[in-house]
Structure formats: structure tokens, C-alpha cells
Amino acid sequence: MPSAKNINLTHLMLCIKGALTMDREEVLKVVEEKNIQLIRVEYLDFNSVLRSRAIMKRRLKFAFKNGINFSKAIMDFTVLEDMAREPRWGAETGDFFAVPDPNTFAILPYSTGTARMFCDLVDIKGNPWPGCTRTLLRKTQEKARKEGMAFNVAFETENYLVRKEGDRYIPADYSKCFSPDGFDIQDPVLKEVINSLENMGVVIEKMTAEYGPGQYEVNMRYSDPLTSADNFTTYREVWRGVARKFNLLATFMPKPFPNLAGSGLHLHMSAFDPKTKKNLFFDKKDKRGLSLSELAYQFMGGIQEHAGALCAVGNPTVNSFKRLLPGSWAPAHVCYGPGNRAVLIRIPEGRGEDLRIEYRSPDPACNPYLLVSAVIAAGLDGIKRKTDPGEPMLKDIGHASAADIEKWGMKWLPRTLGEALMAFKQDRIIWNALGEALSEEYLKVRQAEWNEYNKYVSPWEVEKYLETY
């Protein structure tokens, strides 16, 4: 690796794209050469809200050594910015410290003189802090490697571009699904988003004008779990930052419009042998004809058995469950199948040695570090216990009758956030995999949102019931 004195832009881009690692001295050098004035130190909280402090460049050496302090209590804030009840980390519990990871250094193309780094959270002694979801995912990767496997992960995510009209939000345009009109209408926005992402090291495979008007889907290139989670976090940050420049809003709300398609976050995964690089999910001799190995079936079985608890992580809001409805192009039942977009786990067809599984229930409001950690934990438990996911679903279960669903023995995914939280609380495998402190506080934060929602009386209820009863 070249010394800090010899670093150049080409080397910087290779570091950002993951071809090389970047150390602290190199970051300090780039900050000077590129005249970066502000560096945002960032992390995701339990609501998947990006929290940040901006420091001056003269403070960067200190940040690398000691971290930047944040109140622990912020992790017990709800998405409504209220403190959860009986918090472990209240106002009296002091600080954790966000230590920037130089490998995540990126200059923000849409903000002059500004860069950002994602952080690992530590305590006052420099030890990993139990509320850090990024550290959790790193530990989860290490656990999997000890069991002889590593993972490739890619996110396929959807989001809407919207604008405000009076006191309501509407789609930014009304282009059709898969139509080039969406690209033409939003050409300046989309090009700046893609160029910004590429310059920050997030490689985009393809973009689609999706089912909903003003909705876009992007497939990101696969990588190791931590890098992919970082890339998805960058993706949301860039979309929101660029959209604001055009007086628009990029929203990752799972179901922003009642009569339009929801936005999902499909998680593509495959396991491989770290030594031989062999795809451990592939077996061309598969008797079920899907080219899946027994390990893959067991992994899927684990996901299916823990599907309820996983929804509490991958579908973390009240709104999330208004997307997971039968016939909505999102899963509502616990099953898998080849090429089937109505199931929980889809097996993309015709991939040979590149075969992977696609877990389809999560949405882009989730914390990706928690999501991937929980899914890997569920899959590893399935492998440990040699679970069988059953026979593949070959029918459109989203439009199946209630009688057929009962006959097939299909289980439902949780229908509400409350159901998902109950499943999470009772699932000790997932609970223990995420850690006692993190799981307990995550549940409190999510439960606070559910409790608040339960007190809300909607206009629909008033319209339908007030005069009737």
C-alpha cells in the first residue's frame, strides 16, 4: 500500500470501492488535499435513523483516537423523538463514543467541502458498546466464518420520489412501470444520485422505474455483509440529500400511499467456503430440482422458523405491515419457491454456480446491520438443527383462497407490528444472537411506537363509525 505522501485520487477510489483498505493517515491526507472542512461521523440507531455530528478537520485525529461522544440516551429515543419507557440508557448514563471507520470515508459529492464516515460505537474504555449494530454484524460474520462459511449479500431496494402539494405528498411523476418516461422526467435527479453513489463507492447494477408512479428500484452489487449494509445506508443518505436539492423528497417509508405499491428491501444472499470460494448453497444434483444444497434448505428452514421475529427487525414500523398483504407483490405467508414473487423466500432462476436466495419481506425502513445479523442467526440455527423448509410453493399464494391456504398448511407472517414484537420477545435464538442489552432496548423503542399508534383514532374510523354507532 502506498504511503500517505504518495496517495492519489486513483488510490482513493480503489479504497472506496473496496479493492483496497484505507487507513487513518490516508484519510487525513485526503482531507487536506481535497480541502474538506467538515467530516460527518455517523451511525444508525434502533429506528434506522442516521445520527450524525459534524466535526472540523482539525478534530479528526482526536476522533480517530478517542471517538466523538454521543449521549447513550439517544439510543432509547423512539422515531417520534420521545424516550422509551424504563430505558436502560437514560439521561444519567453518560456517553458512548463514535469511532470513525476510515474504510467508510467518502466525500459527499452534493455537499461542498464535506465528507462522512460510518462509526463503530465504543464505551469510555474503548471497548465495543453493546448498542452498536455495526459491531454486531461484524461479530455475526466472524461467528459464521468459525462455522466454515461466509456470505455474499446484496440489497435490492425500492423507494419513492415525492413532492409536496399543499399539505399532502404526491408522487413526483406518474410514469408507468418499466417505462423510460420515469428516467426522462427525473433525469437530473437520477443521474446525480447514480454519480454520487458511484463516486462514494456504491456500485449500482441496474435501476428500474417501478410499479408505483415515482417509485424506483435499484440493485446494488453484492459484497460481504458489513460492506453491503454500509452501502445501503449510503444509498438512503444520498437519495435524500440529492432529492432535497431539487425540492423533492426521497422516502423509504414502506407504504406511503394506500392505493399504490409498497417499497420493499429484498435481501439476496449466498454462502461460500472462505477457503475454496465454493458456493455452499448450490447443488446441481438437488432432488427437488432447484439446484439447492441441503445446507441451503436448512438455512431457509431457519429463516422460516424465525420469520415472526425477523419481521420485528426487517419490518420495524406500524406502516410496514400495510405492505405485507396477500396479492400485493409482497409476501404474507411463510413459504419459498422458484421464481415466485408471492413467497417469503424466492429462488431466482437459472443462476448455476451463482445461485442465491432472495428474502423478500423486509422493507427499507429497517436497520440493515440488524437485519442481516438476524437473518444469518436464523439461518445458522436452521443449519444447526437441520430444519426442513418443506416443499416449494409453485402457486400464486397471494391470490389463493383461505381454504387452499389452510389445506397447504401455510403460516401467516405477523399481521401487525404488535404481533411481530411478541414473536421477537419470545424468540430466544434471535434475541440472544443480537445480545441481551440491544434486544431489550430495541424492543422498548419499537413497543413505544406501537403503543402510541394504538392510541391514535384515524379519520377512517371517525368516518365509518361515529354516526353508525
VOSE-115115 format. One line per 3 residues: number of its first residue (from 1); their letters; for each residue z negated, y, x negated of C-alpha. Coordinates in steps of 0.25 Angstrom, whole numbers. Layout:
<pts>
NUM = a = Z,Y,X ~ ...
</pts>
This chain:
<pts>
1 = mps = 0,0,0 ~ 3,14,-6 ~ -8,23,-9
4 = akn = -11,35,-1 ~ -4,44,-10 ~ 9,37,-8
7 = inl = 9,35,7 ~ 21,40,14 ~ 26,40,29
10 = thl = 33,27,28 ~ 20,20,23 ~ 12,27,35
13 = mlc = 22,22,45 ~ 21,8,40 ~ 6,9,41
16 = ikg = 6,14,55 ~ 16,3,59 ~ 6,-8,54
19 = alt = 15,-12,42 ~ 4,-7,32 ~ -10,-3,33
22 = mdr = -15,11,31 ~ -28,15,24 ~ -37,27,25
25 = eev = -31,34,13 ~ -17,33,18 ~ -21,39,31
28 = lkv = -28,51,24 ~ -15,53,16 ~ -6,53,28
31 = vee = -15,63,36 ~ -14,73,24 ~ 1,71,22
34 = kni = 4,72,37 ~ -5,83,39 ~ -13,76,50
37 = qli = -24,85,55 ~ -31,77,66 ~ -34,62,66
40 = rve = -38,56,79 ~ -48,44,77 ~ -46,35,90
43 = yld = -51,23,97 ~ -50,17,111 ~ -63,16,120
46 = fns = -66,5,130 ~ -58,13,140 ~ -46,13,131
49 = vlr = -47,28,130 ~ -43,33,116 ~ -55,40,110
52 = sra = -52,50,98 ~ -57,60,89 ~ -48,69,80
55 = imk = -53,72,66 ~ -47,81,56 ~ -40,75,44
58 = rrl = -52,79,34 ~ -61,70,43 ~ -52,58,41
61 = kfa = -59,52,28 ~ -72,53,35 ~ -67,46,48
64 = fkn = -61,34,39 ~ -75,32,33 ~ -84,35,44
67 = gin = -77,35,57 ~ -77,46,67 ~ -89,46,77
70 = fsk = -88,44,92 ~ -99,42,102 ~ -101,28,105
73 = aim = -104,32,120 ~ -89,35,121 ~ -86,20,122
76 = dft = -95,19,135 ~ -86,30,141 ~ -78,26,153
79 = vle = -64,30,155 ~ -70,41,165 ~ -78,46,153
82 = dma = -91,42,158 ~ -101,34,151 ~ -102,19,156
85 = rep = -116,15,161 ~ -126,10,151 ~ -118,12,139
88 = rwg = -120,4,126 ~ -115,17,119 ~ -122,29,125
91 = aet = -123,43,121 ~ -135,39,112 ~ -128,28,104
94 = gdf = -121,37,93 ~ -107,35,88 ~ -97,25,83
97 = fav = -86,29,73 ~ -71,28,74 ~ -65,24,60
100 = pdp = -50,27,60 ~ -41,15,56 ~ -31,20,46
103 = ntf = -21,9,51 ~ -20,16,64 ~ -17,30,58
106 = ail = -5,37,65 ~ 0,51,66 ~ 1,55,81
109 = pys = 16,60,82 ~ 13,68,94 ~ 1,76,89
112 = tgt = 4,85,77 ~ -5,82,65 ~ -13,71,72
115 = arm = -15,56,68 ~ -24,46,74 ~ -31,33,70
118 = fcd = -38,22,78 ~ -52,19,74 ~ -62,7,73
121 = lvd = -76,11,78 ~ -88,8,69 ~ -103,11,70
124 = ikg = -111,20,61 ~ -112,10,51 ~ -97,7,51
127 = npw = -98,-6,58 ~ -88,-9,69 ~ -93,-3,82
130 = pgc = -93,-13,94 ~ -86,-4,103 ~ -73,-3,95
133 = trt = -62,-10,102 ~ -52,-9,90 ~ -62,-16,81
136 = llr = -64,-27,92 ~ -49,-30,91 ~ -49,-31,76
139 = ktq = -61,-41,77 ~ -53,-49,88 ~ -41,-50,79
142 = eka = -50,-55,68 ~ -56,-66,77 ~ -42,-71,81
145 = rke = -38,-72,67 ~ -50,-80,63 ~ -45,-90,74
148 = gma = -31,-91,68 ~ -23,-81,76 ~ -19,-66,76
151 = fnv = -12,-59,87 ~ 1,-50,89 ~ -2,-40,100
154 = afe = 8,-31,107 ~ 6,-21,119 ~ 16,-19,130
157 = ten = 11,-7,137 ~ 15,2,149 ~ 11,16,153
160 = ylv = 16,27,162 ~ 20,41,158 ~ 16,50,169
163 = rke = 16,65,173 ~ 7,73,182 ~ 12,79,195
166 = gdr = 1,88,201 ~ -11,79,202 ~ -5,66,200
169 = yip = 2,58,189 ~ 16,52,191 ~ 26,44,182
172 = ady = 33,53,172 ~ 46,48,177 ~ 52,38,187
175 = skc = 61,29,179 ~ 63,15,182 ~ 58,2,176
178 = fsp = 66,-1,163 ~ 75,11,165 ~ 79,20,154
181 = dgf = 76,32,162 ~ 61,31,158 ~ 65,33,144
184 = diq = 75,44,146 ~ 65,52,155 ~ 54,51,146
187 = dpv = 62,50,133 ~ 54,61,125 ~ 40,55,128
190 = lke = 44,41,125 ~ 51,44,112 ~ 39,52,107
193 = vin = 30,40,112 ~ 38,30,104 ~ 40,38,92
196 = sle = 25,41,91 ~ 21,27,93 ~ 31,22,82
199 = nmg = 26,33,73 ~ 12,29,75 ~ 16,14,72
202 = vvi = 16,8,86 ~ 29,0,87 ~ 36,0,100
205 = ekm = 45,-12,104 ~ 50,-7,117 ~ 48,3,129
208 = tae = 51,2,143 ~ 51,11,155 ~ 42,2,164
211 = ygp = 41,-2,179 ~ 33,11,183 ~ 40,25,182
214 = gqy = 36,32,169 ~ 30,19,164 ~ 33,14,150
217 = evn = 31,1,143 ~ 30,-1,128 ~ 30,-13,120
220 = mry = 23,-12,106 ~ 25,-21,94 ~ 15,-32,92
223 = sdp = 5,-31,81 ~ -9,-36,78 ~ -19,-33,90
226 = lts = -26,-21,84 ~ -13,-14,80 ~ -7,-17,93
229 = adn = -20,-11,100 ~ -19,1,91 ~ -4,3,95
232 = ftt = -7,2,110 ~ -18,13,108 ~ -8,21,100
235 = yre = 3,19,111 ~ -6,25,122 ~ -11,37,113
238 = vwr = 4,40,110 ~ 9,39,124 ~ -2,48,130
241 = gva = 0,58,118 ~ 15,59,119 ~ 15,60,135
244 = rkf = 6,72,134 ~ 16,80,126 ~ 26,78,138
247 = nll = 15,82,149 ~ 15,67,153 ~ 4,56,153
250 = atf = 5,42,148 ~ -4,34,156 ~ -9,20,153
253 = mpk = -16,18,166 ~ -13,4,171 ~ -9,8,185
256 = pfp = -7,23,186 ~ 2,23,199 ~ -1,14,211
259 = nla = 13,10,214 ~ 19,9,200 ~ 18,-1,189
262 = gsg = 5,-2,181 ~ 5,-1,166 ~ 1,-14,158
265 = lhl = -2,-17,144 ~ 4,-31,140 ~ -3,-37,128
268 = hms = 7,-46,120 ~ 0,-56,111 ~ 3,-67,102
271 = afd = -6,-75,92 ~ -1,-79,78 ~ -7,-86,66
274 = pkt = -11,-76,56 ~ -6,-85,44 ~ 7,-91,49
277 = kkn = 10,-80,59 ~ 14,-91,69 ~ 14,-87,84
280 = lff = 2,-95,89 ~ 6,-92,104 ~ 20,-99,102
283 = dkk = 23,-114,104 ~ 37,-117,108 ~ 32,-131,112
286 = dkr = 24,-125,123 ~ 24,-136,135 ~ 23,-124,145
289 = gls = 36,-119,140 ~ 30,-105,136 ~ 30,-107,121
292 = lse = 15,-104,120 ~ 6,-111,111 ~ -7,-117,116
295 = lay = -15,-106,109 ~ -7,-96,117 ~ -10,-103,130
298 = qfm = -25,-103,127 ~ -24,-89,123 ~ -18,-85,136
301 = ggi = -28,-94,143 ~ -39,-86,137 ~ -33,-73,142
304 = qeh = -32,-79,156 ~ -46,-83,156 ~ -52,-70,152
307 = aga = -41,-62,160 ~ -52,-55,168 ~ -60,-50,157
310 = lca = -47,-46,149 ~ -43,-37,161 ~ -56,-29,159
313 = vgn = -51,-26,145 ~ -36,-25,148 ~ -37,-18,162
316 = ptv = -48,-9,160 ~ -47,1,171 ~ -48,1,186
319 = nsf = -34,5,187 ~ -30,-7,178 ~ -31,-17,190
322 = krl = -22,-10,199 ~ -11,-14,189 ~ -15,-29,189
325 = lpg = -9,-33,203 ~ 0,-44,207 ~ 15,-41,207
328 = swa = 13,-29,198 ~ 19,-34,186 ~ 5,-35,180
331 = pah = -4,-47,181 ~ -14,-50,191 ~ -17,-65,189
334 = vcy = -21,-73,177 ~ -9,-81,172 ~ 2,-82,162
337 = gpg = 17,-84,162 ~ 30,-83,154 ~ 37,-70,156
340 = nra = 29,-68,169 ~ 25,-53,171 ~ 15,-56,182
343 = vli = 6,-64,174 ~ -6,-61,165 ~ 0,-67,152
346 = rip = 15,-66,151 ~ 23,-75,140 ~ 35,-67,136
349 = egr = 47,-76,136 ~ 56,-80,124 ~ 48,-76,113
352 = ged = 47,-88,104 ~ 38,-86,92 ~ 35,-72,96
355 = lri = 29,-77,109 ~ 17,-69,115 ~ 9,-68,127
358 = eyr = 8,-55,136 ~ -5,-52,142 ~ -1,-43,154
361 = spd = -14,-38,161 ~ -19,-27,152 ~ -16,-12,154
364 = pac = -14,0,145 ~ -28,6,149 ~ -35,-5,141
367 = npy = -41,-4,127 ~ -31,-13,118 ~ -41,-17,108
370 = llv = -50,-23,119 ~ -38,-29,126 ~ -33,-37,114
373 = sav = -47,-41,109 ~ -50,-46,123 ~ -37,-54,125
376 = iaa = -38,-60,111 ~ -52,-64,114 ~ -48,-70,127
379 = gld = -36,-78,121 ~ -45,-83,109 ~ -55,-88,119
382 = gik = -43,-95,127 ~ -39,-102,113 ~ -53,-106,110
385 = rkt = -55,-112,124 ~ -41,-118,125 ~ -38,-111,138
388 = dpg = -26,-115,146 ~ -19,-103,154 ~ -13,-113,164
391 = epm = 2,-113,168 ~ 10,-101,167 ~ 13,-93,179
394 = lkd = 28,-93,181 ~ 28,-85,195 ~ 26,-71,198
397 = igh = 11,-72,201 ~ 11,-57,204 ~ 18,-60,217
400 = asa = 12,-73,220 ~ 5,-76,233 ~ -10,-77,234
403 = adi = -8,-92,238 ~ 0,-94,225 ~ -10,-87,216
406 = ekw = -21,-96,222 ~ -13,-108,220 ~ -9,-105,206
409 = gmk = -24,-102,203 ~ -21,-89,197 ~ -33,-80,194
412 = wlp = -32,-65,196 ~ -35,-54,186 ~ -46,-45,189
415 = rtl = -42,-36,201 ~ -51,-24,197 ~ -58,-19,184
418 = gea = -71,-23,190 ~ -67,-38,190 ~ -61,-37,176
421 = lma = -74,-31,171 ~ -82,-42,178 ~ -73,-52,171
424 = fkq = -75,-45,157 ~ -90,-45,159 ~ -90,-60,162
427 = dri = -80,-64,151 ~ -89,-66,138 ~ -77,-70,130
430 = iwn = -71,-57,131 ~ -84,-49,131 ~ -89,-56,118
433 = alg = -75,-54,112 ~ -76,-39,114 ~ -90,-38,110
436 = eal = -103,-36,118 ~ -104,-21,116 ~ -90,-18,118
439 = see = -88,-27,130 ~ -101,-22,137 ~ -97,-7,135
442 = ylk = -83,-9,139 ~ -87,-16,152 ~ -97,-4,155
445 = vrq = -85,6,153 ~ -76,-2,162 ~ -86,-4,172
448 = aew = -89,10,173 ~ -75,13,177 ~ -75,2,187
451 = ney = -88,7,193 ~ -82,21,194 ~ -69,16,201
454 = nky = -77,9,211 ~ -84,21,216 ~ -70,28,218
457 = vsp = -65,29,232 ~ -50,31,231 ~ -41,39,240
460 = wev = -34,26,245 ~ -48,21,250 ~ -50,34,258
463 = eky = -36,34,264 ~ -37,19,268 ~ -52,18,272
466 = let = -58,32,276 ~ -52,33,290 ~ -51,18,292
469 = y = -66,15,291
</pts>
